[in-house]
């Protein structure tokens, strides 16, 4: 997916911020609406309760005969100056005091109970004044309704301020969480881009978020595996070219020599070229089989058939230089699982080095190594000098005085070592003089992990 497709959608930072702030605001609204109603009701009931108390105090001092002898009523001490006090007849008309000339609230008080309502912009309470004949007059006490609404508004403003503070804190927390979640993902994206660009040294970011850290560790492990695979592929390509170049050069040189030499036996030269071409075709087929199988099928290895094939292919080249080839097998041999093409290539590298750089008899010996199969390849050459560099390293310089050594130039041995490790085995130089190279393959019944590679110089 390209960057333009990847850019579609909303950023994680915005999603987290909107989600947390939205949920917080919704929770506040759902909580604040009923709370505002309760606060308004509470303040109104509180005002009504206070007015009822004042109305009862006034009714206690109103004379019973006030309806027959109208006169002013003394205002009780301690009564708030904001209160409006009036005494009314049962029909709701003002008898004495302050208030509207007519009141419907007072008319409801003829039942002998206390009533309240908002009337003429004020919250009013009526309280009957009892007498021997029943209710004689009714006291009406009121206060400006604005006082109650002001208290409600101040409470609502305080609640709104607290809500804004909570939303602000939620936004800060949301930004922190969004950054905490988005930053490792952004770093992972950057690391993935660098990995796609060929940088296999990327490091998975650590953020303290378990899932993001797990993804970073997986990306880091993937980068290491890809780098290792690519390095092995490059090395394999270089090693394959080395393996193919030598027989191809021999084939071409043989044909050129036959064409340039007067009286040369051309049919024999052509026959030799055909044999070398078949050998080259076999090498190509085996290397292609190894290259195609990233996880090769390890079936039981037919060691006697493999040794016989080695004898048929290498007896002639060695005998042509007056050098004998001895193949020995110590029975019984343990059962091992390995790709025949890989083992064949490893032995070809060792025998090729013995042919080019060794002397005397070449011996191939297979036997039980205690938990696995050991195949030794040795000759009577001078061996490996003490000051020689790692013979299994790729493309190292050929050390002086090592021309007779079967160590070769290093590329073939490097390929042989990597093939051995791919089969779960090892290729080691068991003895330097005379040289003895040993291919170790684990037994099919051995549950232990394949041994790690060890270079012996």
C-alpha positions as CSV (number, residue, x, y, z in Angstrom):
1,X,0.0,0.0,0.0
2,X,1.4,3.4,-1.0
3,X,1.6,6.4,1.3
4,X,-1.5,8.1,-0.3
5,X,-3.6,5.1,0.6
6,X,-2.0,4.8,4.0
7,X,-2.9,8.5,4.7
8,X,-6.6,7.8,4.4
9,X,-8.6,7.9,7.6
10,X,-8.4,10.0,10.7
11,X,-5.2,10.2,12.9
12,X,-5.1,8.2,16.0
13,X,-4.3,11.3,18.1
14,X,-7.5,13.0,16.9
15,X,-9.6,9.8,17.4
16,X,-8.4,9.4,21.0
17,X,-8.9,13.1,21.8
18,X,-12.4,13.2,20.4
19,X,-13.4,9.9,22.0
20,X,-12.2,10.8,25.5
21,X,-13.4,14.4,25.4
22,X,-16.7,13.4,23.9
23,X,-17.4,10.6,26.4
24,X,-16.5,13.0,29.3
25,X,-18.8,15.8,27.9
26,X,-21.6,13.3,27.4
27,X,-21.2,12.0,31.0
28,X,-21.2,15.5,32.4
29,X,-24.4,16.5,30.4
30,X,-26.2,13.3,31.5
31,X,-25.2,14.0,35.1
32,X,-25.7,17.8,35.0
33,X,-29.2,17.9,33.6
34,X,-30.9,16.1,36.4
35,X,-28.6,17.7,38.9
36,X,-29.6,21.2,37.7
37,X,-33.2,20.3,38.1
38,X,-32.6,19.0,41.6
39,X,-30.6,22.1,42.5
40,X,-33.4,24.4,41.2
41,X,-36.0,22.4,43.2
42,X,-33.8,22.4,46.3
43,X,-33.4,26.1,46.3
44,X,-37.1,26.7,45.7
45,X,-38.1,24.3,48.5
46,X,-35.6,26.0,50.8
47,X,-37.1,29.4,50.1
48,X,-40.7,28.1,50.5
49,X,-39.7,26.4,53.8
50,X,-38.3,29.7,55.1
51,X,-41.4,31.6,54.0
52,X,-43.7,29.0,55.6
53,X,-41.8,29.5,58.9
54,X,-42.1,33.3,58.7
55,X,-45.8,33.0,57.7
56,X,-46.5,30.8,60.7
57,X,-44.7,33.2,63.0
58,X,-46.8,36.1,61.7
59,X,-50.1,34.1,61.9
60,X,-49.3,33.5,65.6
61,X,-49.4,37.2,66.4
62,X,-52.3,38.3,64.2
63,X,-55.5,39.1,66.3
64,X,-58.5,36.8,65.7
65,X,-60.8,39.8,65.3
66,X,-58.7,41.6,62.7
67,X,-61.4,40.9,60.1
68,X,-64.0,42.8,62.2
69,X,-61.6,45.5,63.4
70,X,-59.1,46.1,60.7
71,X,-55.8,47.6,61.9
72,X,-52.1,47.4,61.2
73,X,-50.2,44.3,62.4
74,X,-46.9,44.7,64.0
75,X,-44.0,43.1,62.0
76,X,-42.3,40.4,64.0
77,X,-38.7,41.1,64.9
78,X,-36.0,39.4,62.9
79,X,-38.1,39.2,59.7
80,X,-36.1,39.9,56.6
81,X,-36.8,43.4,55.2
82,X,-37.1,41.9,51.7
83,X,-40.2,40.0,52.7
84,X,-43.6,41.4,51.8
85,X,-46.2,40.7,54.5
86,X,-49.9,41.2,54.2
87,X,-53.2,40.0,55.9
88,X,-56.1,39.0,53.6
89,X,-59.7,38.2,53.9
90,X,-60.9,34.8,52.9
91,X,-62.0,36.1,49.5
92,X,-58.3,37.0,48.8
93,X,-58.6,40.8,49.2
94,X,-55.9,42.7,51.1
95,X,-57.0,43.7,54.6
96,X,-53.8,45.2,55.9
97,X,-50.1,45.2,55.2
98,X,-48.3,45.0,51.9
99,X,-49.0,42.9,48.8
100,X,-51.3,42.8,45.8
101,X,-54.9,43.9,46.4
102,X,-56.1,40.5,45.4
103,X,-54.5,37.1,45.6
104,X,-55.6,33.8,44.2
105,X,-53.1,32.0,46.5
106,X,-54.9,33.4,49.6
107,X,-58.2,32.2,48.3
108,X,-56.8,28.7,48.3
109,X,-56.0,29.1,52.0
110,X,-59.7,28.8,53.1
111,X,-59.1,25.1,53.5
112,X,-57.0,25.8,56.5
113,X,-53.7,24.6,54.9
114,X,-50.5,26.3,53.9
115,X,-50.1,26.9,50.2
116,X,-47.3,28.3,48.0
117,X,-46.9,29.5,44.4
118,X,-45.1,32.1,42.3
119,X,-47.4,35.1,42.0
120,X,-46.8,38.5,40.6
121,X,-43.1,37.8,40.1
122,X,-42.6,36.7,43.7
123,X,-42.7,33.4,45.5
124,X,-45.5,33.6,48.0
125,X,-46.8,31.4,50.9
126,X,-50.2,31.7,52.5
127,X,-50.9,30.6,56.1
128,X,-54.4,30.7,57.7
129,X,-55.0,32.4,61.1
130,X,-57.3,30.1,63.1
131,X,-60.0,31.3,65.4
132,X,-62.8,29.8,67.4
133,X,-65.1,30.1,64.4
134,X,-62.5,28.6,62.0
135,X,-60.2,30.5,59.7
136,X,-60.7,34.2,60.1
137,X,-58.0,35.8,58.0
138,X,-55.0,34.5,55.9
139,X,-51.4,35.8,56.1
140,X,-49.5,36.1,52.9
141,X,-45.7,36.3,52.9
142,X,-43.7,36.7,49.7
143,X,-40.1,37.3,48.6
144,X,-38.7,38.3,45.1
145,X,-38.4,35.2,43.0
146,X,-35.2,36.6,41.5
147,X,-33.4,35.8,44.7
148,X,-34.1,32.1,44.2
149,X,-33.3,32.2,40.5
150,X,-30.1,34.1,41.2
151,X,-29.0,31.3,43.6
152,X,-29.9,28.7,41.0
153,X,-28.0,30.5,38.3
154,X,-24.9,30.9,40.5
155,X,-25.0,27.2,41.3
156,X,-25.4,26.3,37.6
157,X,-22.6,28.6,36.6
158,X,-20.4,26.9,39.3
159,X,-21.4,23.5,37.8
160,X,-20.7,24.7,34.3
161,X,-17.2,26.0,35.4
162,X,-16.5,22.7,37.1
163,X,-17.7,20.8,34.0
164,X,-15.4,22.9,31.8
165,X,-12.5,22.2,34.2
166,X,-13.2,18.5,34.0
167,X,-13.4,18.6,30.2
168,X,-10.2,20.5,30.1
169,X,-8.5,17.9,32.3
170,X,-10.0,15.2,30.1
171,X,-8.6,16.9,27.0
172,X,-5.1,17.1,28.6
173,X,-5.3,13.4,29.6
174,X,-6.6,12.5,26.1
175,X,-3.6,14.3,24.5
176,X,-1.2,12.5,26.8
177,X,-2.8,9.1,26.1
178,X,-3.0,9.9,22.3
179,X,0.7,10.8,22.3
180,X,1.5,7.7,24.3
181,X,-0.4,5.5,21.9
182,X,0.4,7.3,18.6
183,X,4.1,7.9,19.2
184,X,5.2,4.2,19.2
185,X,3.0,3.5,16.1
186,X,4.5,6.5,14.3
187,X,8.0,5.1,15.2
188,X,6.9,1.7,14.0
189,X,5.8,3.2,10.7
190,X,9.1,5.0,10.3
191,X,11.0,1.8,11.2
192,X,8.8,-0.2,8.7
193,X,9.6,2.4,6.0
194,X,13.3,2.1,6.7
195,X,13.0,-1.7,6.6
196,X,11.3,-1.5,3.3
197,X,14.2,0.7,2.1
198,X,16.7,-2.0,3.0
199,X,17.8,-0.9,6.5
200,X,17.8,-4.2,8.4
201,X,19.3,-2.6,11.5
202,X,16.0,-1.0,12.6
203,X,15.3,-1.1,16.3
204,X,11.8,-1.7,17.6
205,X,10.8,1.3,19.8
206,X,10.1,0.8,23.4
207,X,7.2,2.8,24.9
208,X,6.0,0.9,27.9
209,X,2.8,-0.1,26.0
210,X,2.9,-3.9,25.9
211,X,1.1,-4.3,22.6
212,X,3.2,-1.6,20.9
213,X,6.4,-3.0,22.4
214,X,5.5,-6.5,21.2
215,X,4.9,-5.2,17.7
216,X,8.3,-3.4,17.8
217,X,10.1,-6.5,19.0
218,X,8.4,-8.5,16.2
219,X,9.4,-5.9,13.6
220,X,13.0,-6.0,15.0
221,X,13.1,-9.8,14.8
222,X,11.7,-9.7,11.3
223,X,14.3,-7.2,10.2
224,X,17.1,-9.4,11.6
225,X,15.6,-12.4,9.8
226,X,15.3,-10.6,6.5
227,X,18.8,-9.2,6.8
228,X,20.1,-12.7,7.6
229,X,18.2,-14.2,4.7
230,X,19.3,-11.5,2.3
231,X,22.9,-11.9,3.4
232,X,22.7,-15.7,3.0
233,X,21.2,-15.2,-0.5
234,X,23.9,-12.9,-1.5
235,X,26.6,-15.2,-0.1
236,X,24.9,-18.2,-1.8
237,X,24.9,-16.4,-5.1
238,X,28.6,-15.6,-4.8
239,X,29.4,-19.1,-3.7
240,X,27.3,-20.6,-6.6
241,X,29.2,-18.5,-9.1
242,X,32.4,-19.8,-7.7
243,X,31.2,-23.4,-7.9
244,X,30.1,-23.0,-11.5
245,X,33.1,-20.9,-12.6
246,X,35.7,-23.6,-12.0
247,X,34.1,-26.5,-14.0
248,X,33.1,-24.1,-16.7
249,X,36.6,-22.8,-17.0
250,X,38.0,-26.3,-17.2
251,X,35.5,-27.2,-19.9
252,X,36.4,-24.1,-22.0
253,X,40.1,-24.6,-21.5
254,X,39.9,-28.2,-22.6
255,X,38.0,-27.3,-25.8
256,X,40.3,-24.4,-26.6
257,X,43.4,-26.6,-26.1
258,X,42.1,-29.3,-28.4
259,X,41.3,-26.7,-31.1
260,X,44.7,-25.0,-30.9
261,X,46.8,-28.2,-30.7
262,X,47.6,-29.8,-34.0
263,X,46.7,-33.4,-34.3
264,X,44.6,-33.3,-31.2
265,X,42.1,-36.1,-30.6
266,X,39.0,-34.0,-31.1
267,X,36.5,-36.8,-30.4
268,X,38.2,-37.4,-27.1
269,X,38.2,-33.7,-26.3
270,X,34.6,-33.5,-27.2
271,X,33.8,-36.5,-25.0
272,X,35.7,-34.9,-22.1
273,X,33.8,-31.7,-22.6
274,X,30.5,-33.5,-22.6
275,X,31.4,-35.2,-19.3
276,X,32.4,-31.9,-17.8
277,X,29.2,-30.4,-19.2
278,X,27.1,-33.1,-17.5
279,X,29.0,-32.5,-14.3
280,X,28.3,-28.8,-14.6
281,X,24.6,-29.6,-15.3
282,X,24.5,-31.7,-12.2
283,X,26.0,-29.0,-10.1
284,X,23.5,-26.5,-11.5
285,X,20.6,-28.8,-10.8
286,X,21.7,-29.5,-7.2
287,X,22.3,-25.8,-6.5
288,X,18.9,-24.9,-7.9
289,X,17.2,-27.5,-5.8
290,X,18.9,-26.1,-2.7
291,X,18.0,-22.5,-3.7
292,X,14.4,-23.3,-4.4
293,X,13.8,-25.0,-1.0
294,X,13.9,-22.4,1.7
295,X,13.0,-25.2,4.1
296,X,14.4,-28.3,2.4
297,X,12.8,-31.6,3.0
298,X,15.2,-33.7,5.1
299,X,14.6,-37.3,4.2
300,X,16.9,-40.2,5.3
301,X,20.2,-39.9,3.6
302,X,21.5,-43.0,1.6
303,X,25.1,-42.8,2.7
304,X,26.4,-45.8,0.7
305,X,24.7,-44.5,-2.5
306,X,26.2,-41.1,-1.9
307,X,29.7,-42.5,-1.4
308,X,29.4,-44.6,-4.5
309,X,28.4,-41.5,-6.5
310,X,31.4,-39.7,-5.1
311,X,33.7,-42.5,-6.1
312,X,32.4,-42.6,-9.7
313,X,32.7,-38.8,-10.1
314,X,36.1,-38.2,-8.5
315,X,38.0,-41.4,-9.2
316,X,38.8,-40.3,-12.7
317,X,40.0,-36.8,-12.0
318,X,42.2,-37.9,-9.2
319,X,43.5,-40.9,-11.1
320,X,44.4,-38.6,-14.0
321,X,46.9,-36.9,-11.7
322,X,48.2,-40.2,-10.4
323,X,46.5,-39.9,-7.1
324,X,44.4,-42.7,-5.6
325,X,41.0,-42.3,-4.0
326,X,40.0,-44.5,-1.0
327,X,36.4,-44.6,0.3
328,X,35.8,-46.3,3.6
329,X,32.5,-46.9,5.5
330,X,32.3,-48.1,9.0
331,X,29.2,-50.2,9.5
332,X,26.7,-49.7,11.0
333,X,26.1,-46.1,10.0
334,X,23.6,-44.0,12.0
335,X,20.5,-42.8,10.2
336,X,20.6,-39.1,9.3
337,X,18.2,-36.8,7.6
338,X,19.7,-34.3,5.1
339,X,19.3,-33.1,1.5
340,X,21.5,-35.3,-0.7
341,X,22.3,-32.3,-3.0
342,X,23.6,-30.3,0.0
343,X,25.9,-33.2,1.2
344,X,27.1,-33.9,-2.3
345,X,28.0,-30.2,-2.8
346,X,29.9,-30.2,0.5
347,X,31.9,-33.2,-0.4
348,X,32.6,-31.9,-3.9
349,X,34.1,-28.7,-2.4
350,X,36.3,-30.8,-0.1
351,X,37.4,-33.2,-2.8
352,X,37.9,-30.3,-5.3
353,X,40.2,-28.6,-2.8
354,X,42.1,-31.8,-2.2
355,X,42.5,-32.3,-5.9
356,X,43.8,-28.8,-6.6
357,X,45.8,-28.0,-3.5
358,X,46.6,-31.3,-1.8
359,X,49.0,-34.2,-2.5
360,X,49.0,-38.0,-2.4
361,X,46.1,-40.3,-1.6
362,X,42.7,-38.8,-0.9
363,X,40.6,-40.6,1.7
364,X,36.8,-40.3,2.3
365,X,35.7,-42.1,5.5
366,X,32.2,-42.3,6.9
367,X,31.4,-43.5,10.4
368,X,29.4,-43.2,13.6
369,X,30.4,-40.1,15.6
370,X,28.3,-40.9,18.6
371,X,25.0,-39.3,18.0
372,X,25.5,-38.5,14.4
373,X,27.4,-39.2,11.1
374,X,30.9,-38.1,10.5
375,X,32.4,-38.0,7.0
376,X,36.2,-37.3,7.0
377,X,38.0,-36.0,3.9
378,X,41.8,-36.0,4.1
379,X,44.9,-36.1,1.8
380,X,48.7,-36.1,2.3
381,X,49.2,-32.4,1.6
382,X,51.1,-29.9,3.7
383,X,48.0,-28.8,5.5
384,X,47.1,-25.4,7.0
385,X,49.9,-23.0,8.2
386,X,49.6,-21.9,11.8
387,X,49.4,-18.2,10.7
388,X,46.7,-18.8,8.2
389,X,43.5,-16.7,8.6
390,X,40.1,-18.2,9.0
391,X,39.9,-20.7,6.2
392,X,36.1,-20.6,6.3
393,X,35.9,-16.8,5.8
394,X,34.7,-15.6,2.4
395,X,37.2,-14.1,-0.1
396,X,40.2,-13.9,2.2
397,X,43.6,-13.5,0.6
398,X,45.5,-16.6,-0.2
399,X,48.3,-16.9,2.4
400,X,51.8,-17.4,1.2
401,X,53.0,-20.9,1.3
402,X,49.6,-22.4,1.4
403,X,49.4,-23.4,-2.2
404,X,49.5,-27.1,-1.4
405,X,46.8,-26.8,1.2
406,X,43.3,-28.1,0.6
407,X,42.0,-25.1,2.3
408,X,41.5,-23.5,-1.1
409,X,40.7,-19.8,-1.5
410,X,37.9,-19.7,1.1
411,X,34.7,-19.2,-1.1
412,X,34.1,-22.9,-1.6
413,X,34.6,-23.7,2.0
414,X,32.3,-20.9,3.0
415,X,29.6,-22.4,0.8
416,X,30.2,-25.8,2.2
417,X,30.0,-24.5,5.8
418,X,26.7,-22.7,5.2
419,X,25.2,-25.7,3.5
420,X,26.3,-27.9,6.5
421,X,24.7,-25.5,8.9
422,X,21.5,-25.4,6.8
423,X,21.3,-29.1,7.3
424,X,21.7,-28.8,11.0
425,X,25.3,-30.0,11.0
426,X,28.9,-28.6,11.1
427,X,31.9,-28.6,8.9
428,X,35.1,-28.3,10.8
429,X,38.9,-28.6,10.3
430,X,39.6,-31.5,12.7
431,X,43.3,-31.6,12.0
432,X,45.5,-29.0,10.2
433,X,48.5,-31.2,9.1
434,X,47.8,-33.4,7.3
435,X,44.5,-31.8,6.7
436,X,41.3,-33.6,7.9
437,X,38.0,-31.9,7.2
438,X,35.0,-33.5,9.0
439,X,31.3,-33.1,8.1
440,X,29.1,-33.8,11.1
441,X,25.4,-34.5,10.6
442,X,23.1,-35.1,13.6
443,X,21.3,-38.4,13.9
444,X,17.7,-38.5,12.9
445,X,16.8,-39.7,16.5
446,X,18.8,-37.0,18.2
447,X,16.3,-34.5,19.8
448,X,19.1,-32.0,20.7
449,X,19.4,-28.8,18.8
450,X,21.9,-28.7,15.9
451,X,25.4,-27.8,17.1
452,X,26.5,-24.3,16.6
453,X,29.1,-23.6,14.0
454,X,32.7,-23.4,15.1
455,X,35.6,-22.3,12.9
456,X,38.9,-24.0,13.5
457,X,41.9,-22.4,12.0
